[in-house]
């Protein structure tokens, strides 16, 4: 076994992904309830007791809703930045109304590599309206995987971290026209389209056309909006951008779901 990717959920109602080697298994974000997280782990043959740690990209509720209970129940180390930890504590309370806390808190800083077991983790800053949001690049068993969702645009530092990756988990949140004519209030539409909002199908396609190095086996399209996107629109935009580079052994597109876990992909 090299490195496996299991997306348990991706979208505005909850985000959670497992990145694993033969010896280490980390949960990236914990936006589902503890019960639902465990149900989806079990559906993929993963015991929650086998998790090595939880890593948090940012404090928005769809990324941390189940964190307090999950970490406490399974005595898991929780990795996040200091600013994200502070925002999480201010914004979230436990069932008794008290501020949440991580019993085994591990702080990291963007741009500084740390390790969880045999996984090397490099957090990198992303543009999003949170306290200190990050994406992650994982290296293990000679394989490199990057995750970058919840970002308003693709700055150069993010593009740099996506080069040389064998697997990519990238946001394809909305279709611009669907968002413009859709049901969201104008203020929310402006936030989603802003440089600290979410990446559109069109913006991701531009990256795939102009800056993507073409080396990934899998490209996983994540955080699709249920109101402002359609899977077919996201897929077609990415396929057109990839053009002839998409083939049987490389640049295979996989779309995540909000309601069911994605079958595990192994690199």
N, C-alpha and C positions, 0 to 999 in steps of 0.2 A: 504493500500500500504506500502511496505517496501522500498527496494532499487531497482531501475531499471537501466538498462544499455542499451544505444542506440548507437551503433557504426555507425556514419554517413559515415565514409570513413576510410580506412586503407591501406597504401601503399606509394610508393615513389612519387605519384602525389598528396598526401594530406591526412592528418590524423586529425580526429576529433571525439570525443566521448562525449556523455552526460551521466552523473551520477546523479541520482535524488532520493530524498525522496519525501514525500508528500508535504513538505514545501520548499525544496531547490533544485535547479537545476543548476549544473555547467557544463560548456563546457571545456573539457580537450583537449587542442590544437585547433588551428584554421588554418589548412593548406589549406582549400578550400577558394575560393573567398567568400566574404560576400553574394553575390547573390546565389551562389550554396549552401552555408551553410544554408541559409534561405529556399531554395527550399527543401532541404533534411529534415530540421526540420519540415516543413509543411507536408511533406509526412508521417511523423511519428506523426502528430497531436500535435507538440510542437511549441508554439509561441515564437519567439526570445525574445519578451518582457518579457517572464517568466524566462529567464536565470538570475541567481543570480551573476555569475562571470565567468571569463575565467581563467583557470589554464594552464600554459605552462611548458612542460617538458624540452624543449631546443630550441635553436634559429634557427635550420635548416629550410629552406624555406618550406619544406613539412609539417611543424608543425605550421608555423606562417604567411603563405602567406596572409591570410585574416584578421589577427588580428587587424591591425590598423583601418581599415574601420569598422569592426564588433564592436569593442569596442567603437569607436566614435559614430557610428550611434545609438547604443542602450545604451550608457552611462554605460558601464559595467566595474566593477573593474577588473583589470588584475593582477594576482598573478604570480610572477616569482622570481628567485633568482637575486641578484644584478649583478652577472657576466653574467647571461643570458640576463638581460636587457641591459647591456652595449654592448654585442655582437649583439643583435637585432638592437640596434640603429646604430651601426657601419655598419652593413651589409644591412640594408633595408631603403628605402626611400619612401616617399609618392608620390602621383601623380604629385606634384609640384616640386619634386626633393629634398625635405627637409628631414632631418632625422625624422624617425617616433618617436612618443612619446605616452605614455599611460596617458590619463588625470587623471585616477584613479588608480595609480600604488600602488600595495601592495607587498612588498618584503618579502620573506620567506627564511629560511635557511634549508638545508638538515638535517634531523634528529630531527627537532623541529616541534611539532604538532601545527597546527592552525585550526581555524574553519571557515566555511562558512555556515551561518545559523545553521541548526542542523546536518550538516555533519562535522565530525572530519577528518582532513586530515593530514597524515604523509608522507612528501616527503622523499625519500631515494636515495642516490647516486647510479648511474648506470655507467658502463664502456662504454663510447661512445666518439667519437671524436668531442665533443662540449665543450663550455665554462664551464658549470656546470650542466650536464644533470641529471635528476631525474626521478624516477618512483613515483607512488603515491599509498598509501593505504588509502581507505576511510572507515569510520565506521559511520553508521547511522541506527536508528531503530533496533539495535541489529544485524545488518548485516555488514559483512566486505567484501570489494572488493579491489583487487589490480590490478594495471596496470604496466606492465614492458615490454616495447618494446624499440628498438634501443639500444641494448646492445650486446657487443661482446662475453660475456660469463656470466655465472651465479656465481658471487662471493658469499661468505657466507652471507654477509649482505642482499643481495637480497633474497636469499633462506629463511632467517629468516623472512622477511616481507611477504613472500608468505604463511607462515604457518597459519593455522587457518582461512583461507579465504573461504567465501561461493561462491565467483565468482572470476575468474582469467582471465585477458586479457594478453596473453603472445605472444611474438614474435616467429614466425616460418617462418623466412624470405626466406631461400634458401635451395635447395638440393645441397649438396657439389659437386656431379658429374656434375649436370647441370651448376653450376657456373664455374667449372674448364674448361668445353668444350664450354661454352657459349660465347656471342659476346663482353663481356666487355673487355677493355684493361687490361693487366696484373696488372698494378698499382691499378686499381679499384678493381680487384678481390682480391688482397692482402689486400686492405683496408676493404672490406666486410668481409673477413675471419679472420681479425685481432681481437685482444682482445678488441679493441675499435670500432669494426664494427657492424655486425648484427648477430643475433642468428640463426643458421641453424636448419633444421628439426632434424638433428641428435643430436645436442646439447640440444635441448628442450626435445627430447626423453630420453636422458640420465638423465636430471633433473627429468622427470616424473617417471623414473624407480627407481632412487636411492634416491632422496631427497624429492619428493612430498609427502605430508601427506595424500592425498586421500580424503580430506574433501569437495571439492568444488562441488556445484551443476552443475555449468557450467564452462567449460574451453573454452575460446574464443581464437582461433588461429588468430593472427593479423600480419599485415605488410608483407604479402606474396609478394615476388617479382614476377612481371609479366614476367620477362625474365628468371629467374633462379629457378623457382619453379612451381609446379602444385598443385592445391587444393587436388587432390587425393593422391599425394605423402606426403603432410603435414599431411593429415588425417590418412593415413595408418601408418605413423611413430608414431604418437601420440597414435593411437589405440593399436598398438603393445606394446608400452611402458606401457599403462594403463592396458592392459591385462584384467583379469576378474573383475577389479574394475569398469569398465565402465558399467553402468546400466541405467535403466529407470529413476531413481530418483537422480542419482549422476554421476559426472564425464562425463556429456554429452558434446560432442565436437560440437562447432559451429565455422564456418569459416567466416571471414569477407571478404568484397569485396571492391575494389577500386571504383567501378562505381555506386553502389547502397547502401543505408543504410541497416543495419541489423535490422530485426524486433526486437522490444524492448523485452528484457528479464527481468523478475521480480523475485527477490529473497525475 
